[in-house]
Amino acid sequence: MTIRLLVVDDDPLVRAGLALMLGGADDLEIVGEGADGSEVPALVDRYAPDVVLMDIRMPTVDGLVATEELRRRPGAPQVVVLTTFHADEQVLRALRAGAAGFVLKDTPPARIVDAVRRVAAGDPVLSPAVTRQLMSHVADPAHDRAADPRRRAAALRLASLAEREREVAIAVGRGRSNAEIAATLYMSVPTVKTHVSRILAKLDLNNRVQIALLAHDAGLLDEDG
């Protein structure tokens, strides 16, 4: 199946470079390009992409607002944000909004192609190691002045989880893979996957990265374990 890709970046050289490196993959098709987040709704309606590569910093409507608005739409495409920073507040906000991950603009072409393929298949492009790094970054109070209100809101949302789902959510928040969660909680990998799917449905989340961020926000990662 060909993956339909929309590239949104205000730098024409970046767009040209992405088109060049991604156009060589047999299973990818760049169906459209945009220069600003304000163009995203119309471009998505016109081209029906499977994945949007979205720059964070754009002049009129940035990639954060565009991602938040896009991910609220039914049947929205997956979003991978493009950034020059590895773990800043804007990346975290994009992940909270439902982006499936991020890639650095200097990422080797083969890894960008792999990222697009993975999110098109429903997998976030953050490894457990990167998830742990993000958790470490966001845990710094200096990077989160809204910690207390966010903690209360997150705890309220997570109150709907059953005890076993809560345990899985905590493990996801600690960056553990499905296999590691299965071994730690003494369950099968398929059972872990089922719990993750139920958590996503109950909390209206898009991917396990959002589970991790919500678990952090609620203070669950402060618990022993």
GIVEN-V562449 format. One record per pair of residues at least 4 apart in sequence whose C-alpha atoms are under 8 Angstrom apart, sorted by the first residue. I is the first residue (numbers start at 1). J is the second residue. Records with the same first field share a line. If there is no record, write none. Layout:
BEGIN
I=J  J
END
This chain:
BEGIN
1=27
2=26  27  28  29
3=27  28  29  49  50  51  117  120
4=28  29  30  31  48  49  50  51
5=28  29  30  31  32  49  50  51  52  53
6=30  31  32  33  34  43  44  47  49  51  52  53
7=15  18  30  32  33  34  52  53  54
8=15  33  34  35  36  37  40  52  53  54  55
9=14  15  33  34  35  36  54  55  58
10=34  35  36  55  58  59
11=15  35
12=16  35
13=17
14=18
15=19  33
16=20
17=21
18=22  23
19=23  30
20=24
21=25  109
22=28  29  30  109  113
23=28  29  30
24=28
25=113
31=47  49
32=43  47
33=43
34=39  40  43
35=39  58
36=40  58  59  60  61  62  63
37=58  60  61  62  63  65  66
38=60  61  66
39=43
40=44  66  70
41=45  70
42=46
43=47  48
44=48  49
48=77
49=77
50=77  78  120
51=77  78  79  80  116  119  120
52=77  78  79  80
53=79  80  81  82
54=63  67  79  80  81  82
55=62  63  81  82  83
56=62  63  64  81  82  83  90
57=62  63  83
58=62  63
61=65  66
62=66
63=67  81  94
64=68  90  93  94  97
65=69
66=70
67=71  79  94  97  98  99
68=72  94  97  98
69=73
70=76  77
71=76  77  78  97  98  99
72=76
78=99  100  119  120
79=98  99  100  101  119
80=99  100  101  102  103  116  119
81=91  94  99  101  102  103
82=102  103  104  105
83=91  102  103  104  105
84=104  105  106
85=91  104
86=91  104
87=91  92  133  134  137
88=92  137
89=93  143
90=94
91=95  102
92=96  134  138
93=97
94=98  99
95=99  100  101  209  210
96=210  213
98=205  206  207  210
100=119  123  124  125  206  207  209
101=124  125  126  209
102=125  126
103=107  112  115
107=111  112
108=112
109=113
110=114
111=115
112=116
113=117
114=118
115=119  125
116=120
117=121
118=122  123  124  125
119=123  124  125
123=207
124=207  208  209
126=130  131  209
127=131  175
128=132  175  176  177
129=133  175
130=134  175
131=135  173  174  175  209  212
132=136  173  174  175
133=137
134=138
135=139  173  174  212  213  216
136=140
137=143
138=143  144
139=143  144  216
140=144
141=145  147
146=150
147=151  217
148=152
149=153
150=154  217  218
151=155  217  218  219
152=156  218
153=157  218
154=158  214  215  217  218
155=159  217  218  219
156=160
157=203
158=166  203  215  218
160=202
161=165  166  199  202
162=166
163=167
164=168  195
165=169  195  196  198  199
166=170
167=171
168=172  181  192  195  196
169=173  196  199  211  212  215
170=174  212  215  220  221
171=175  176  181
172=176  177  181  208  211  212
173=209  211  212  213  215  216  221
174=212  221
175=212
176=180  181
177=181
178=182  189  192  193
179=183  189
180=184
181=185  186  187  189  192
182=186  187  188  189  191  192
183=187  188
187=191  192
188=192
189=193
190=194
191=195
192=196
193=197
194=198
195=199
196=200  208
197=201
198=202
199=203  205  211
200=204  205  206  207  208  211
201=205
205=210  211
206=210
207=211
208=212
209=213
210=214
211=215
212=216
213=217
214=218
215=219  220  221
216=220  221  222
219=223
END
